[in-house]
């Protein structure tokens, strides 16, 4: 998918969270055994916020720091 802001290729991944945990992004195919900051960053992801208890398919543009999700 191309970014609608800068037209560069976007990276596919997911927004994820466990109950009462931070919402975080992980690139497609990556997982973490325990959703802590160190493991998430080691897998190439980053923490977004707290809340939610599901995950959603997402596309991240590293160039302009935009995320697009389907709802």
Buried (B, 14 or more C-beta within 10 A) or exposed (E): EEBEEEEEEBBEBBBBBBEEBBBBBBBEEBEBEEBBEEBBEEBBBEBBEEEBEEBBEBBBBEEEEBBBEEE
